[in-house]
């Protein structure tokens, strides 16, 4: 059985005593970002001062606040459009699970007149390339939203019944889920 080597432990103990004996050097260099400590055995150690640590923590905190605020405010919001008619050529439209190709979608937002209707409505007409009406409905108590990237949503806040957006090739695709909504 071999004897354990205690030389590393004794060097560490000597190093600790060297640091304690040179504590005055650390107190004198608090204005610098780092402090160099030279031990009696010639070993040089660089130690960050408290001021440098606090500066790095401030930078980290500012970076975290900036990162959080940009992700918080980067969500796009829009107000509902009223009394507006939008026509959009859609390459692929999914209506309640049935797929239609190359259709024209007309969305007309109707404001309440408070005489006959007290709710907002959106009239939706979908016509195929031959001119046949594929789907025609007036959705009640919904709003028409248009976003800057061309996306169109019809529904209530956080519950979309109709969603038309661009795909990767630049063509518009749409989805209609009248009862359960589009997710």
N, C-alpha and C positions, 0 to 999 in steps of 0.2 A: 504494500500500500504506500502510495506516495504522499508526501506532505503537501498541504495546500500552500499556494504562493500568496503570502501576505504583503508582498512588496507593493502591489497596486493599492491596497487599502491604506498602507502607511503613507504612500505618496499623496493620496487623496486627503488624508488627515493633515499632512504637512501643507498641502495646498489650501485647505480651509483656514489653517492658522495664519498662512501668508496673507490671505484676503483680509482676515480680521486685523492683522497688524497694519495693513495699508488702507484702512478705512478712511483715513484723513485724505487720501488721494481722491477717493470717490466723492467726498463732501466738497472738495474744492472745484470739481469739474461738473457741477450740476447744470451749468449753462450750455454745455456742449450736448450734442445729440447722443454721443456715445462716450464711454469712459474706457480708457485702456489701463489695464492693471498688469503690472509686471511683477511676477513672483520672484522669490529669492533664487529659484532654480532657473530663471531665465524664460519662463513660460509667460506669454502675453495673452491676455484674455480681454475681449471687447464686450462690454456690458452696456445695454441700453439704459439711459436714465429714465426717471419717471416722467419727465417732460416729453421725451421722445415717445414713450408708450402712450401717454395721453394724446399726443398729436396723431399717432396712428389710429387710436380709437376714434378720434374726432373724424378723421378721413373716412374710416369704415362706416361710421354712423351717417355721415352726409351721403355716402354712396348708397347705403341702404334706403334712406329717405327718398333720394332721387329715383332709385329703382322702383320703389313702391308707388311713388306718385305718378310716374310715367305709365305704369301698368294700370293704375286706378283711373287716370283721366284719358287713356287711349281708347276707351270704349266709346263708340259712336252712338249718339242719341239723336233722335229726330222727333219732330212733332207730326201728328197725323195731318194728312192733306185733306182738305174739304173742297167740295165742288170742283173736282178735277177729273179729267178723263185721260187715261194712259193706254196706248196700244203698244203691244210688244210682240214681236215674232219670236216664238219659242220653238227650239228644235225638238225637244222631247218633253212631253207633259204627262205626268202620272196623276190620273184622276181616280181616287179611291181604289188604287191597285191596278187600274187598266191604263196601258201605255198608249199615247197618241204621238205621232211624229209630225213635225212641221205644221204647227197651228198658230193662229193669231189670237192673242188674249187681249180683250178689252176690259179695262177696269174703270168703273165710273163711281167716284165717291159722291154720295148725296148727303147733304147736311139736313138736319131736321127742320121742318117748316113750322113746327109747333101748332099746326092747325090739324093736319091729318096724322103726321108722324112726330113722335117725340124722341126718336132714337136715330143714331147715325146708321147709314146703310151703305153698302158697296154692291153695285150691280156688276156681275161678272158674266161675260159672254166669250165663249171659246169657239172659234170657227176653223175648220180644216182648210186645206188648200183648194178643195173643190167648191167651197162656199157653204158647205153643210154645217149647221150648228151642232156642235158636239156637246156642249154643256152650257146652260144658261140658268143663272140663279141670282137672286137678290139676297145677300147675306145681311142679316139685321144685327144691330148692336155691335158692329165691328168698325175698325178704322183702316185706312190705307196709309202705309208708310213707304217712303222711297228713300234709299240711302245713297251716299255719294258714289259708291262702287257700282251702282245700277241695280242693286238688289231691291226687290219689291216684296213687302209683306202685307198680308191682309189678316186682321184679327184683332184681338185684345192684347194689351201688354202682357208679355210672357205666355201667350197662347196664340200661335199663328195657325190659321186655317189654310192659307195659301202662301206659298213661298216660291218666288222666281228669282234665280240667281245665275251668275255666269259660271261656266265650268272652266277647266284649264285651257280649252281651245278657244275660248271667247264666245261661244254660243250660249244662249240662255236655256236653262232647264227649269222645269217647274214641278211642283208637287201640290196636290190638293187633298187635304184630309179634313172634311167638314166636321165630323163628329169628334174624333180623338185629337186632332191638331197635328201639326208638323213639328217633329223634334229633330 
